[in-house]
Amino acid sequence: MGRAHVVVIPYPAQGHVLPLLSFSGYLAKQGILTTFVNTEFNHNCIINSLSNSSHVADGINLVSVSDGLEDSPEERNIPGKLSESVLRFMPTKVEELIERMIAGGTIISCVVADQSLGWAIGVAVKFGIRRATFCPAAAASMVLGFSIQKLIDDGLIDTDGTSSVNKTIQLSPGMPMMETDKFVWVCLKNRESQRNIFQLMLQNNETVELTDWFLCNSVYELETAAFGLYPHILPVGPIGLAHCFQEDSISTSLGSFLSQDRDCLDWLDRQIRGSVIYVAFGSYGVISNNQVDELATGLELTQRPVLWVTGPGGQQPIKLWSDRVKVVRWAPQREVLSCGAIGCFVSHCGWNSTLEGAQNGIPFLCIPYFADQFINKAYICDVWKTGLGFERDGRGEVLRLEVKKKIDEIMREDGEYKKRATIMKEIVMKSVAKDGVSYENLDKFVNWIKSQVK
């Protein structure tokens, strides 16, 4: 009997590639071959970031397809161009890739598509291949997508996804509150991206009946209400914990588009336990220069050590000049958050960061900007109560005194936020331990995949 072979297709963005590559790592450890499909641009970023080796893991084959932007690389930075290529250009390229694999004798057991790529499920149907979707975001984000038609029927959004009224809603008791003008398809002020992402979500809903498995990188106990509303969504997270890909510096950086600065780990080892403020806003540079200055000044006022990740935009917090501060472009975040020195996480609240903070018992200070970050912030501040948001001024910015005030509150010695975050850590760790819900769901999926082998 041959080995099962799965094709994994992420949405071509850092926050999607990382968990889906972690998922591929888990499958590889179970003896399942994986072909991981990136765009050429992202594929090259990953290979270049692995300075020590181009080898990623036994059982994972990294391949690439064109996203249609190679001939005009400057277009890649134009808002809306990536989401347009994902919607209109990538489906044909992925279909051609699968056709070549089949022609070459590869028997594909299943296509695992990013939940935002409904068209990939359609491609799998065309070739008669089994299908699973993997949601790299919270189950609440998935439920919101499934609720689009009801939102239109209730007059809350127009048929193009634009909010008709500014209103705060709750899809089910126990779920986070959501503001209609901050739904996940809202991409700051970029209307073209909003339209494209909304169209992708509509496509996803059309392929629901064609999908065999709905996997979500979340924890049942963290989102009981969302999973209760749609029981066919199965939690399997945090997938980064489940696959235990923590054996060396190559494996922990696998999937990163940027080279990680590992010197910051040595710096953290010299700090007092629980004393460091970790600042990181993910792979999209959405924070203004003025906001950087206000945040940096507020951090300086706290007189606490700071590790600041500038991200690919490289906005330098120039007012952070003291020897208490370490500034890096990109960090090995999983290791940073697990080192013991981190006392709080100032974050944009991307779901990967949210889970990684939760699994390490770290309290949050939240500065969300777009997409699902507002849902995640509502979970942290209102549902789990493991963090705080910042009050913003009339321009939408967080001022320096507000920064100092909230950091002093969240890092108080009596530590109510830390206590709740520690309880959260225990819940998360149990989910991937033997007999945990995520463990059991992953086990069922792996057994199902292997049963497809003739």
N, C-alpha and C positions, 0 to 999 in steps of 0.2 A: 504494500500500500504506500502511495506517495505522501508527501507532506502537503498540508493545507496551504493555500497561497491567497493572501488578501491584498487588494489594492486600496491604499489609503490616500484620500484626496482632501487636503486642507484648503480653506480659503487662504489666499496668498498674503497673509499678514502675520507679523511676529506672534501676536497673542493667540493665533489659531494654530500656527505651525508647532509651537512648543508642546501643547498638550496632546496633539495628534501624533507627534513623534514619540512622546512618552508612551502613548497608547501602543504605538508600533513596537516600542521596546518591550512592553509587557507581553505582547503577542509573540515576539521573537523568543522570549524566555520560556514560553509554553510550547516552543517547537514549531510555530507557525511562520512561514515565510511571508515577508511583507515587501511590496513595492510601494514606495512613498513618492508621491507625485507633487513636485514643486514647480513653480514657474522657473524659467532659466535664471532670472535675476536673483530670486531668493535662494535657489540651489547654489549658485556661485557664492552668495554671501555666507551660507552655512559652511561650505567647504573652505573658504578663505578664513573663516573665524577659527577653524580647527588647525591652529598653527603647528601642532605637534604631529598630526596624522590626518590623512584623509579617510581613514577607516572609521566607521561609525559604530556598527555593532553587527555581530553575526546574525544573519537572518533578515537584515534590512538592506534593501537595495534602493538607493536614492536615484531617482530619475527626474527628468525635467521636460516641460513643454513650454512652448512660446506663449507669452501673454499678449503678443501683438505690439508691444511697445519697444522692442529691441532696436528698431531702426530709428526711433525718435526718443532716446533716453530722457531728454528734457521733459517730455510729456508725462513721464512717470510722477513728477512732482506737481502736476496740474490737478487740482481737486476734481474728483469725479472720473478721471481717466482709468484708474485701476478698477473701480467698481464697474465701469462700462466694459472693460475688457473681460472681467469675470463673467459678466452677463452675456456678452455677445461673441466673444472670441474664443475663450477657453473651452467651451463645450465641444467644439469641433476638434480641437487639438487633443483633448482627453479621449474622445471617441476614436481618433486615429491611433493613439497610443495603445488602447485596449485591443483594437483590431489587429495591430502588429503583434502584440503579445500572444493572442489566440492563434494567429497564423503561424507563429513560431513554435507552437506546441504547448504553450503555457495554459494550464487549466486553472482558472481563477475561481476560488471557492466563494468569495464574497467581495463586494465593493463597499468599503466604509467611507462615506462621504461626510464632510463637514456639514453640519445641519443647515448652514446657510447656502448650500449648493444643491438645491433640489434638482437641478438639471442633471447632476451626476447620477442620481437615482434613475432618471429617465434613460440615460446611456446604459446603465446596467440592465435595465428591463429589456432594452433593444437586443442585448446579447444573451439574454436568458440567465444572467448572473444574479445570485442572491444579494440582498441589499440591507445595509444598516446605516443609520445616521448617527453621528457623534456630535453632541452639542458641547462646545468648549466653554460655554457661558452657564449662568445659573439656570435652573429649571424655570424660574419665574420669567426669564427672557423668552424661553421657548413657549411657555404658556401664553405670554403676550402675543407672540406671533400667531399662535393658533386662534387667538381671540379677535383677530383683525376684522372679520366679517361682522361680528357682534358690535365692535366699536363703531363700524360704519353704520350699522342698523340703528344704533343708539344715538347717532348724530354727534359722536365725539370726534371723529376724524372724517375727512373727505376721502373719496376713492383713490386719491394719489398719496394718502398718508398724512396730509397736512392736518393739523389739529383745527377743529371747527370752533372749539371753546377752550379756554384755559381753565382746567379743572383737575382736581386731585381725585384719583379713583383707587379702588381696591378690588382686584379681580375675585378675591375670595378671602374670607376672614382668616387672619394669620399670615397672609401674604403682605409684602411691603406695599406702601402707598406709592402710586405712580402719578406723575404730572403729565398731562396730555401733550404739552409742548416739549417734553423731554423724553419721548419714547425712543426705543433703541435705534430706530432708523433715522433719527434726527442727528445730522452731522454738522454741528455748529451752524454756519451760515451757507453751507454748500448745498444748494437745492438739487444740483445734478446728482451728487452722491446719494442724497436722500431718496430721489426718485428711483435710482438704480437699486439701492438696497431694499427699498420697499417692494420693488418688482421681484427681487430674489426671494423675499419672504412670501410673496403671493405664490410664486412657483413652488416653494417648499410645501405650502399647504395643499397644493394640487397633487403632490406626490405622496402624501401621508398614507393613502390606502395601498401604495405600492411598496412600502417599506416594511421589512421583516422585524427590525429591531430599532428602538429609539434609546440610545445610550446618552447619558448626560454626566459631564465631569462635575458632579456635585455629591452631596451627602444627604441621605434621606432625613436624618434628624435635624439638619439645618433648614430644610425646605419642606417640611411635612405637608403644609397646606398646598403648595404647588404640585407636589407629587400626588396628593390626594385628589386634586382636580383632574389630573391626567395620569391615571395609574399605569398606562402603557409606557410612560417615560421611566427608564430604569437608571438609578444613580450608580455610578461606577467610580466615583472620585474620593479623594483627590488622586488622579491618575499618576501624578508624579511620585506619590507615596506608594501606590500599588505596585509599580514596576520596579521600585528599589534600584533605580539607575544611578546609584551613588558610589560607584566603586573607584572612580578616578576622575581627574580633572577634565578628561575628554568627555566622559559620559555625562557629567553634570552640566557641561556647556553645550551639549548636543542640541542643535536646533536654533542656537543663538545666531542672529544675523551679524552681530558685532563681537570682536574679541573681548573677552572679559578681563578686567584688571584684578588679578588674584592677590596683588600686594595688599589690597584693603583687608583681606582676611588676617594677615599678620598684624596690621594696625588694630583691628578689632580685638585680637587676642591680648593686646596691651591695655585695653580699657576695662573699667569696673563693670561687673555684671549688671545688666539692666540699665546702663547709664546713657547709651548712645541713641540719638535721634536719627533714624534712617529716613532719607528723603529720596523718593524715586517716583517718576511720573510715566513710566512705560516708554514705549518705542515711538510715540507720536509727540512731537514738541508743540504742545498747545498752550503752554504757559507764557504769558507776555513778559517782556524784559522788566517792566515796572513791577509786575507781580513777583518776579525773581528777586528784585531788590528788596521789596517789602518783606518777603518771606525770609530772606537772608538776614536782614536787620533784626527781625523778630527772633530768629534763632540765636543770633549773637547776644541778644538781651537775656536769653535764658542761662547763659554761661555753662552750657552743657556740650559734651562732645557730639559732633555731627558727621555722619557719612552721607554725602550728597552725590547722587548719580545724575549727571546732566543729560544723558540720553544722546541719540544721534544728532539732535539739533545743537548740542554742545553749548547751551546757554550757561555761561560761567557766573556763579554767584559771587561777583567781585567783592562784595562787602564782607564775605566770610574770609577773613584774613588770618585768624588766630591759629595757633598750633593745635587747637582742639578740633580742627576741621580737616576732614579728608574728602577731596573732590575727585571723582573718577568719571569716565565717560560711560562705562558699562560695568556691571558687577555680577558675580555669580550669586544671584539673589537667593536661591534655595539655601545655599550655604551661609550666606550673610544672616538670614533670618533665623537659622538654627544654631548660631554660634553662642548665644547666651548673653552677649554684650548689648543687644538691641533692647531698648526700653519702650519705644513706640515707633510707628511707621506712618510717616506723612506721605499719603498716597493718592493717586488719581482714582483708585478703587477699580482697576481692571480686575476681571474675575480671577485670573491666575494669581495676581498679587493678593487678592482677598483670601483665596484658599491657602496660599503659602503663609500669610500672616496668621490665619486661623489655626493651621496645623502646628504652628510654633508658639501659640499662646501669646501673640503680640497684640496689644491694643492699637487702634488706628486713630489718626487724624485725617479727615477726608476732604479732598478737593477734587470732586468729579467735574468733568467737562462735557462729555458727550456719550452717545450710545448707551450701553448697559450700565455705565458707571453710576448713574443716579439710582438705579435699582439696587446695586450692590451697596451703595452708601446707605440706603434706607434699611437694608438688612443689618448692616454694622451698627448704625446709630439707633434705630427704632425697634428692630425685632430682636437681635442678639444682644444689643446694648454693650458692645465691646469697643466702642469708639465714639468720637464726637465729630460733628461738622464745624465749619467755621462760618461766622457771620460775615457777609460781604458788604462793601459800601455801595454807593449809588452807581458806581462804574462796574460793579460785579467783581471787585478785587478784595482780597483779604489783607487787612492792614497789619503792620508790625506788632502793635500792642495786642491785637486779637490773637496773633500767632503765639506770643509769649503767654498770654492768659490761658489759652487752651492747652498748651504744652505743660504748663505748671499744673493744670487741673488733671490731665490724664496721667501724669507721672508722679502724682502725690504718693507719699509713703504709705498711706493706708490702702491705696491701690484697688479701689472697687472695680475699675476697668480691667486691671491686670487679673484680678480674681476671676472675673467672668470670662476673660480670654483664656485663662488656664482651664476652666471647665470646658470651653469650646474645643480646646486642643484634645482633651480626653475623648470627647464625642467623635471628633474627626479621626483620631487614631484607631478607635474601636471599629470604625466603618470599614477600614481596609484590613483589619485583623481577621483571623479565621473566625468564621461564623458571623462576621459583620455583613451588613446589607450590601455594601459595595463589593466586598470579597465574593459573596455568593453570586451576585449578578455577573461579575466578570467570569467566574467559574462556569456559569451556565452558558455564557456567550462563547467561551473557548470550546466547550464540549460540543456546542451546536456547530461551530465552524469545522471542527474535526470530523463531525458526522457527515459533512458534505463531501468528504473525500471518498471517491468510489474505489 
